[in-house]
Amino acid sequence: MKLPIKLPLLALLAVLTFSSCSTDNLDDMAEAMEMNLVSVEAKSIEVEILDLINDHRLSQGLSPLEGMNIIKSVAFSHTDYMVGTGEVSHANFYTRSNYLKSHAGAERVSENVAYGYSSAESVVNAWLKSEAHKENLEGDYTNFDISAEKNEEGRWYYTNIFIKK
């Protein structure tokens, strides 16, 4: 090869060899940005819901679950998303699940979502009347947390996430 052809190839090789970019870090940053992870103060309705779930678990002979700030942050990001879209969904659940597996030591993750219930008792009772939601409430988990946010019309949206460590 002639020198003019070799120089660009050597330059490209040098760039590829000495540049370092971790896709794991980029993926983590993208997930965190997408979820808008923030530290959020617990609202009284959220504390009531967590207490009602633990009371129910204890009444069934199950261990109470511990709250966890990272779960609350992830739950908040999804509740904020639902408020913004005006739709109750499990959209992007696998992103939340993978994030909690990577950053909170979760082995398993599940979630309950809801909309429109005006009290802690009403949302927990609705989840208990639904077999799939009840399975999450009574499941083999170690930690949980919740986010409850109101939309502009004052209607509540909820995301309750459970993990097993």
C-alpha positions in Angstrom: 0.0 0.0 0.0 1.1 3.5 -0.7 1.7 5.9 2.3 -1.4 8.1 1.5 -3.7 5.1 1.7 -1.9 3.7 4.8 -2.2 6.9 6.9 -6.1 7.1 6.9 -6.2 3.4 7.8 -3.7 3.8 10.6 -5.6 6.8 11.9 -8.9 4.8 11.9 -7.2 1.9 13.6 -5.8 4.2 16.3 -9.2 5.8 16.9 -10.9 2.4 17.2 -8.1 1.1 19.4 -7.8 4.0 21.9 -11.4 5.1 22.1 -13.3 3.6 24.9 -17.0 3.6 25.2 -18.9 1.3 27.5 -22.3 0.5 26.1 -23.3 -0.6 29.6 -22.7 2.9 30.9 -24.6 4.4 28.0 -27.5 2.1 28.5 -27.6 2.8 32.2 -27.5 6.6 31.5 -30.3 6.3 28.9 -32.5 4.2 31.2 -31.9 6.6 34.1 -32.7 9.6 31.9 -35.8 7.9 30.5 -37.1 7.1 34.0 -36.3 10.6 35.3 -35.0 9.1 38.6 -35.3 11.6 41.4 -35.6 11.5 45.2 -39.3 11.8 46.0 -40.8 12.5 49.4 -43.5 10.0 50.4 -47.1 11.3 50.4 -49.5 10.2 53.1 -51.6 8.2 50.6 -48.5 6.3 49.6 -47.5 5.5 53.2 -51.1 4.4 53.8 -51.1 2.1 50.8 -47.8 0.5 51.8 -49.1 0.0 55.4 -52.4 -1.5 54.1 -50.4 -3.9 51.9 -48.2 -5.0 54.8 -51.2 -5.3 57.1 -52.8 -7.6 54.5 -49.6 -9.6 54.1 -49.3 -10.1 57.9 -53.0 -11.2 58.1 -52.1 -13.9 55.6 -49.0 -15.0 57.6 -46.6 -13.4 55.1 -43.6 -11.3 55.9 -44.0 -7.5 55.6 -42.0 -5.8 52.8 -39.5 -3.1 53.2 -39.6 0.2 51.3 -36.7 1.1 49.1 -35.8 4.6 47.7 -34.6 3.3 44.3 -37.9 1.4 43.8 -39.8 4.6 44.7 -37.8 6.6 42.2 -38.4 4.0 39.4 -42.2 3.9 40.4 -42.3 7.7 40.3 -40.8 7.8 36.8 -43.6 5.4 35.5 -46.4 7.2 37.3 -45.2 10.5 35.9 -45.1 8.9 32.4 -48.7 7.7 32.9 -49.9 11.1 34.0 -48.2 12.6 31.0 -49.7 10.2 28.5 -53.1 10.0 30.3 -53.0 6.2 30.0 -52.6 3.5 32.7 -50.1 1.0 31.4 -47.2 -1.3 32.0 -45.3 0.4 29.2 -41.5 0.0 29.4 -41.9 -2.5 32.3 -38.8 -4.4 31.1 -36.7 -1.3 31.3 -37.8 -0.7 34.9 -37.3 -4.4 35.8 -33.8 -4.5 34.2 -32.8 -1.3 35.9 -33.9 -2.7 39.3 -32.1 -6.0 38.7 -28.9 -4.1 37.8 -29.1 -1.3 40.5 -31.1 -2.7 43.4 -30.0 -6.4 43.4 -33.5 -7.6 42.4 -33.9 -11.2 41.2 -37.5 -10.7 40.3 -39.7 -7.6 39.7 -43.5 -7.1 39.3 -45.8 -4.1 39.5 -49.4 -3.1 40.0 -50.7 0.1 38.4 -54.1 1.8 38.9 -55.9 5.0 38.1 -58.7 7.1 39.6 -59.0 5.6 43.1 -59.3 8.4 45.6 -58.1 6.7 48.7 -55.5 4.2 49.8 -58.2 1.7 50.9 -60.0 1.9 47.5 -56.9 1.2 45.4 -55.7 -1.7 47.7 -59.1 -3.2 47.8 -59.3 -3.1 44.0 -55.9 -4.8 43.7 -57.1 -7.5 46.2 -60.2 -8.2 44.1 -58.0 -8.8 41.0 -56.3 -12.2 41.1 -53.2 -11.1 39.2 -52.8 -7.9 41.4 -53.4 -9.9 44.5 -50.7 -12.4 43.5 -48.2 -9.5 43.5 -49.4 -8.2 46.9 -49.0 -11.6 48.4 -46.0 -12.7 46.3 -42.5 -13.9 47.5 -40.9 -10.4 47.6 -38.6 -8.6 50.0 -39.0 -4.9 49.0 -41.6 -2.6 47.5 -42.5 1.0 47.1 -45.1 3.1 45.4 -45.7 6.4 43.6 -49.1 8.2 43.6 -49.4 11.3 41.5 -52.4 13.4 40.5 -53.1 14.6 37.0 -54.4 18.2 36.3 -58.0 17.1 37.0 -57.0 15.8 40.4 -57.3 12.1 39.5 -54.7 9.7 41.1 -52.3 7.4 39.1 -50.4 4.7 41.0 -47.4 2.5 40.3 -46.6 -0.1 43.0 -43.4 -2.1 42.3 -42.3 -5.3 44.1 -38.8 -6.9 44.1 -37.3 -10.0 45.5 -33.6 -9.6 46.5 
